[in-house]
Amino acid sequence: MSRMHLVHMFFHSPITHTALSWASEDDDHLAGMSDFAYWQELARTLERGRFDAAFFADTPAASDQYKGGPETPLKYGVVWPTHDPMPLAAVMTAATEHLGVGVTLSVTGNPPYLAYRRLSTLDYLSGGRIGWNVVTGHMQAEHRAVGQHLVDHSERYDLADEFMEVCYKLWDSFGDGALPMDKAAGILADPDRIEKVHHEGKYFRCDAVSPTLPSPQGRPVIFQAGSSGRGMEFAVKHAEAIFAIQPHLKAMTSFRERFDAAAAEAGKDPIGILFGLQYVLGSTEDEARRRLEALRERVPLDAGLSRLSAPLGIDCSTLDPDQPLEEVPTQASQGMAQAMSQIGSDTGRKITVREAAIQMGLSGGLPQVVGSPEQVADQIEHYWRESGAFGFNLSAPTKPGMIEEFVDHVVPILQERDLVRREYSGDTLRENINL
């Protein structure tokens, strides 16, 4: 790629990745949860920085994996409350002209028809600026919340494959000339050119005509984050861009090489990978380090262990905190478990459960770039050139101030180096992300 692509990650929650960041004097995110204007100003800031999109991760239920209940997430605000990100896609695209919004929507608890309707409505309203991060749901709590049971990891992807099949049928149901929208003749659509969907599968049934009009980009951009063997197979089949958390540069490069090989085996071109990075900025390196240490000191061990329990799918209070994380079995987010266990592997050191919990509470497992604007720009450029990444899904520990600092002080450096765009190249998300 001649230029890197940037998206910015959020949860519709008091924090994104840093536990108790909401308690910082520098953070307005908790108050912003009740304010449309807050999200609209964030969107305008990202558009000023020429970001491709805001990206909303989502866990639609409070984790109760840790100590058998949700008390720790509730006490510390560890991704709780967890509000629906869908309304923010409408709010943020309404305030901008080019910025896309990627939303996470699980196949758990959502019939394909209703998921299609929600996503396609947003995509149509925004002029084709919506992305969909397709997930299978790895938490017991989110399955119980909708009256379902967490099934085997591989079977979740079998279900997701069929889910996508239904959505594709609905997206592809419009033939040429299906929508004359002729006011003089009083004809909105040609029924003979809109195919009715009849689907009866192992997991889903759908007998319907599309309830929405197609957007300028036809369908939302499909993002995916699967990194286990079965998850990678699903991603290669469906994804237009991959989001991945890998703990260091060597792991990023290895991950991209594995994905490129999987795509080639499937007869496809390489799929662009957006690696997660958390940035901590200061006017100087010393100031950035002080900010990072203040954030680290605020993270309670319990909050970190709770944050770690959800992606591992186990109660981390039952573990020896000094055992290597790689020895911990999981049927939940296997990609996250593998990524976390690799922290420190560049030096041959195995990370312990305790170390993983603190880092998880601080950065959610994302590698960190820390320093002055020039230093952060240098580090991002290094990650990009050496990993072969398509770009980065960035995370700020405190908001909105540090996002504004990044846009005002880091983006101009990257633009001066011709590493990111100065102007948008299109109107839809698919056009701007060059897919």
C-alpha positions in Angstrom: 0.0 0.0 0.0 1.2 3.5 -0.8 -0.6 4.9 2.2 -1.8 3.5 5.5 -5.5 3.6 6.5 -6.6 4.7 9.9 -9.8 3.9 11.8 -10.4 4.8 15.4 -11.9 2.3 17.9 -14.5 2.9 20.6 -17.0 1.0 22.8 -20.3 2.7 23.5 -19.3 2.4 27.1 -17.4 4.4 29.7 -14.1 3.0 28.5 -12.6 1.6 25.3 -9.7 -0.4 26.6 -8.3 1.3 29.7 -10.0 0.4 33.0 -11.1 3.4 35.0 -10.1 5.8 32.3 -13.5 7.3 32.9 -12.2 8.4 36.3 -9.5 10.5 34.9 -9.8 14.2 34.9 -8.8 14.2 31.3 -11.7 12.0 30.2 -15.2 13.0 29.2 -16.4 9.8 27.7 -18.8 8.8 30.5 -20.6 12.1 30.3 -20.5 11.9 26.6 -22.6 8.7 26.6 -25.7 10.9 27.3 -24.9 13.5 24.6 -25.4 13.2 20.9 -23.3 16.4 20.4 -20.3 14.6 22.0 -20.3 11.9 19.4 -20.9 14.3 16.6 -17.9 16.4 17.6 -15.8 13.2 17.8 -16.9 12.3 14.3 -16.0 15.8 13.0 -12.6 15.5 14.7 -11.9 12.1 13.0 -13.0 13.5 9.6 -10.7 16.4 10.1 -7.9 13.9 10.5 -9.1 12.1 7.3 -9.8 8.8 9.2 -11.6 6.1 7.2 -14.0 5.4 10.0 -14.9 5.2 13.6 -15.1 1.6 14.6 -17.3 0.3 17.4 -16.4 -2.9 19.1 -19.3 -4.3 21.2 -20.0 -6.8 23.9 -23.7 -6.6 24.4 -23.8 -7.9 28.0 -21.8 -7.4 31.1 -19.3 -10.1 31.5 -20.1 -12.5 34.4 -17.2 -14.8 33.9 -15.1 -13.4 36.7 -16.0 -14.8 40.2 -19.3 -16.1 38.7 -21.0 -12.7 38.4 -21.0 -9.2 36.9 -20.2 -7.4 40.1 -16.6 -6.5 39.2 -17.4 -5.0 35.8 -20.3 -3.1 37.3 -18.2 -1.8 40.2 -15.4 -0.5 38.1 -17.2 0.3 34.8 -15.3 -2.4 32.8 -17.2 -2.2 29.6 -20.4 -1.6 31.5 -22.8 -0.1 30.8 -22.7 -1.4 27.3 -25.0 0.7 25.1 -26.0 -0.2 21.5 -23.6 1.4 19.0 -26.1 1.4 16.2 -27.7 4.8 17.0 -24.2 6.3 17.0 -23.6 5.3 13.4 -26.6 7.5 12.5 -25.6 10.3 14.7 -21.9 10.4 13.6 -22.6 10.0 9.8 -25.2 12.8 10.0 -22.5 15.1 11.3 -20.0 14.3 8.6 -19.7 13.9 4.8 -17.0 11.3 4.4 -16.3 9.5 7.7 -17.5 5.9 7.8 -18.7 4.1 10.9 -18.1 0.4 11.5 -20.4 -1.3 13.9 -20.1 -4.7 15.6 -23.2 -6.9 15.4 -23.1 -10.5 16.6 -24.9 -13.3 14.9 -26.0 -14.3 18.4 -29.6 -13.3 19.2 -30.1 -11.5 15.9 -32.1 -13.1 13.1 -30.3 -12.4 9.8 -33.3 -10.5 8.3 -33.5 -8.0 11.2 -29.7 -7.6 11.3 -29.8 -6.9 7.5 -32.6 -4.4 8.0 -30.8 -2.4 10.7 -27.5 -2.4 8.9 -28.9 -1.6 5.4 -31.1 1.2 6.7 -28.0 2.8 8.3 -26.0 2.3 5.1 -28.8 3.8 3.0 -29.3 6.8 5.3 -25.5 7.5 5.4 -25.0 7.4 1.7 -23.0 4.2 1.9 -20.7 4.8 4.9 -21.4 1.8 7.1 -19.2 -1.2 7.9 -20.2 -4.3 9.7 -17.8 -6.2 12.0 -19.3 -9.7 12.0 -18.7 -11.6 15.2 -20.0 -14.8 16.6 -20.1 -13.8 20.3 -17.7 -15.4 22.6 -19.2 -14.6 26.0 -21.5 -16.9 28.0 -23.3 -13.8 29.4 -24.4 -12.5 26.0 -25.8 -15.9 25.0 -27.7 -16.3 28.3 -29.0 -12.8 27.9 -30.9 -13.8 24.8 -31.8 -17.3 26.0 -29.2 -19.2 24.1 -26.3 -21.4 25.0 -22.7 -20.9 23.9 -21.9 -23.6 21.4 -18.6 -25.0 20.3 -16.2 -22.5 18.7 -16.2 -24.1 15.3 -20.0 -24.5 15.2 -20.4 -20.8 15.9 -18.7 -20.1 12.6 -20.8 -22.7 10.8 -23.9 -20.7 12.0 -22.2 -17.4 11.0 -21.6 -18.8 7.5 -25.3 -19.5 7.0 -26.2 -16.1 8.6 -24.1 -14.4 5.9 -25.7 -16.5 3.2 -29.1 -15.1 4.1 -27.8 -11.5 4.1 -26.1 -12.0 0.7 -29.4 -13.2 -0.7 -31.2 -10.1 0.5 -28.4 -7.7 -0.7 -28.3 -9.4 -4.1 -32.1 -9.5 -4.6 -32.2 -6.3 -6.7 -31.9 -6.7 -10.4 -31.1 -4.1 -13.0 -33.9 -1.5 -13.3 -35.6 -2.7 -10.2 -36.2 0.8 -8.8 -37.5 3.2 -11.5 -38.9 5.5 -8.8 -41.0 7.1 -11.5 -43.1 9.9 -10.0 -45.0 10.6 -13.3 -46.0 6.9 -13.7 -46.5 6.4 -10.0 -44.2 3.3 -10.1 -41.6 3.0 -7.3 -40.3 -0.5 -8.0 -40.6 -3.3 -10.5 -41.6 -6.4 -8.5 -40.4 -8.7 -11.2 -36.9 -7.4 -10.8 -36.7 -7.9 -7.0 -36.2 -11.5 -6.0 -38.0 -12.9 -3.0 -35.7 -14.7 -0.7 -36.6 -18.3 0.3 -34.1 -19.8 2.7 -34.4 -22.9 4.8 -31.1 -24.0 6.4 -29.8 -25.8 9.5 -29.9 -22.7 11.7 -32.1 -20.1 9.9 -35.2 -19.7 7.9 -36.2 -16.6 5.9 -39.1 -16.0 3.5 -39.1 -12.3 2.6 -38.4 -9.6 0.2 -35.8 -7.0 1.1 -37.3 -4.3 3.4 -34.7 -1.7 2.5 -33.4 0.1 -0.5 -29.8 -0.5 -1.6 -27.2 2.1 -0.6 -24.7 3.7 -3.1 -22.1 1.1 -2.0 -24.6 -1.8 -2.3 -23.9 -3.3 1.1 -21.9 -2.4 4.2 -18.2 -3.1 4.1 -17.6 -6.4 5.9 -15.0 -6.4 8.7 -14.0 -9.5 10.6 -11.6 -10.3 13.4 -11.4 -14.1 13.4 -7.8 -15.4 13.9 -8.2 -19.0 15.0 -8.1 -21.6 12.2 -11.9 -21.7 11.8 -12.1 -17.9 12.3 -9.5 -17.3 9.6 -11.4 -19.5 7.2 -14.6 -17.5 7.9 -12.7 -14.2 7.5 -11.1 -15.2 4.2 -14.5 -16.2 2.8 -16.4 -13.1 3.9 -14.2 -10.2 5.0 -13.1 -7.1 3.0 -10.8 -6.0 5.8 -9.5 -7.7 8.9 -9.2 -6.3 12.4 -6.5 -8.0 14.4 -4.9 -7.6 17.9 -1.3 -8.8 17.9 1.0 -8.0 20.8 4.2 -6.9 18.9 5.7 -6.4 15.5 6.9 -10.0 15.0 3.5 -11.4 15.8 1.9 -8.9 13.4 4.1 -9.9 10.5 3.6 -13.6 11.2 -0.2 -13.1 11.4 -0.3 -11.2 8.0 1.8 -13.9 6.4 -0.6 -16.6 7.6 -3.6 -14.7 6.4 -2.0 -14.0 3.0 -1.3 -17.7 2.7 -4.8 -18.6 3.6 -6.2 -16.1 1.1 -3.9 -17.5 -1.6 -5.0 -21.0 -0.9 -8.6 -19.9 -1.3 -7.7 -18.3 -4.6 -8.1 -14.7 -3.3 -6.0 -11.7 -3.2 -4.5 -10.7 0.2 -7.0 -9.0 2.5 -6.0 -5.8 4.2 -5.3 -6.1 7.9 -5.9 -3.3 10.4 -3.8 -4.0 13.5 -4.9 -2.5 16.8 -2.6 0.1 18.4 -3.2 2.1 21.6 -1.4 5.5 21.6 -0.4 7.6 24.6 0.6 11.1 23.7 2.4 13.9 25.4 4.1 17.1 24.3 7.3 15.3 25.3 8.2 11.6 25.9 8.5 12.3 29.6 4.9 13.7 29.7 3.6 10.7 27.7 5.3 8.3 30.1 3.8 10.1 33.1 0.4 9.8 31.6 0.9 6.1 30.9 2.0 5.4 34.4 -0.9 7.3 35.9 -3.3 5.2 33.8 -1.5 2.0 34.9 -1.6 2.9 38.6 -5.4 3.4 38.4 -6.1 -0.2 37.1 -7.3 -2.5 39.9 -6.0 -6.1 39.6 -9.6 -7.3 39.9 -10.6 -5.1 37.0 -7.8 -6.5 34.9 -8.6 -10.1 35.8 -12.3 -9.5 35.0 -11.3 -7.9 31.6 -9.1 -11.0 30.9 -11.8 -13.5 31.9 -14.2 -12.6 29.1 -12.1 -13.2 26.1 -10.6 -16.4 27.7 -14.0 -17.7 28.6 -12.9 -18.7 32.1 -12.9 -17.3 35.6 -9.4 -15.9 36.1 -9.9 -15.8 39.9 -9.4 -19.6 39.8 -6.0 -19.3 38.2 -2.6 -19.1 39.8 -1.7 -15.5 38.9 1.9 -16.5 38.3 1.2 -19.3 35.8 2.1 -18.8 32.1 -1.0 -17.6 30.3 -0.3 -19.9 27.3 -1.1 -22.8 29.6 -4.7 -21.6 30.1 -7.2 -23.5 27.9 -10.0 -21.6 26.3 -13.1 -22.2 24.1 -13.8 -18.5 23.8 -11.7 -15.9 21.9 -8.8 -18.2 20.8 -7.2 -15.4 18.8 -7.1 -13.1 21.9 -5.7 -15.8 24.1 -2.9 -16.6 21.6 -2.2 -12.9 21.2 -2.0 -12.2 24.9 0.3 -15.2 25.6 2.8 -13.9 23.1 3.5 -10.7 24.9 7.2 -10.7 25.7 7.9 -13.6 23.3 10.3 -11.5 21.3 12.7 -11.9 24.2 11.6 -15.5 25.0 9.7 -14.6 28.1 6.3 -16.1 28.8 3.7 -13.7 30.2 1.9 -14.7 33.4 -1.8 -14.4 34.2 -1.0 -11.4 36.5 1.0 -9.5 33.9 -1.7 -10.2 31.2 -4.4 -9.0 33.6 -2.7 -5.6 34.2 -1.9 -5.2 30.5 -5.4 -6.2 29.6 -6.8 -3.7 32.0 -4.6 -1.0 30.6 -4.7 -1.6 26.8 -7.0 -4.5 26.2 -4.1 -6.5 24.8 -3.2 -3.8 22.2 0.5 -2.9 21.7 1.2 0.7 22.7 3.0 3.6 21.0 4.0 6.1 23.5 5.8 9.5 23.3 5.7 12.9 21.6 3.8 13.4 18.4 7.0 12.9 16.4 7.9 9.7 18.3 4.4 8.3 17.9 4.4 9.0 14.2 7.8 7.3 13.9 6.5 4.2 15.8 3.3 4.0 13.7 5.3 4.3 10.5 7.7 1.6 11.7 4.9 -0.8 12.5 3.3 -0.1 9.1 6.4 -0.6 7.0 7.7 -3.6 8.8 4.4 -5.5 9.3 2.9 -5.0 5.8 -0.3 -3.8 7.5 -3.1 -2.2 5.5 -3.4 0.3 8.4 -4.4 0.6 12.1 -7.4 0.5 14.3 -6.3 3.1 16.9 -7.4 3.4 20.5 -7.0 6.4 22.8 -7.0 5.8 26.6 -8.7 9.1 27.3 -11.2 10.9 25.2 -11.8 13.3 23.5 -8.6 15.3 24.3 -6.1 12.7 23.2 -7.9 12.1 20.0 -7.8 15.8 19.3 -4.1 15.8 20.1 -3.5 12.9 17.6 -5.4 14.7 14.8 -3.8 18.0 15.4 -0.2 16.9 16.0 0.4 13.4 14.7 -1.7 13.3 11.6 0.0 16.4 10.1 3.4 14.6 10.5 2.0 11.5 8.8 0.6 13.6 6.0 3.9 15.5 5.5 5.5 12.1 5.0 2.8 11.2 2.5 1.8 8.2 4.7 -1.9 9.2 5.1 -4.4 11.0 2.8 -4.9 14.8 2.8 -8.3 14.5 1.2 -10.9 11.8 0.8 -11.0 10.1 -2.6 -14.7 9.1 -2.6 -18.1 9.4 -1.0 -18.6 5.8 0.4 -16.7 3.9 2.9 -15.7 1.2 0.4 -14.3 3.9 -1.9 -12.4 5.6 0.8 -10.9 2.5 2.2 -9.9 1.5 -1.3 -11.8 -1.8 -1.5 
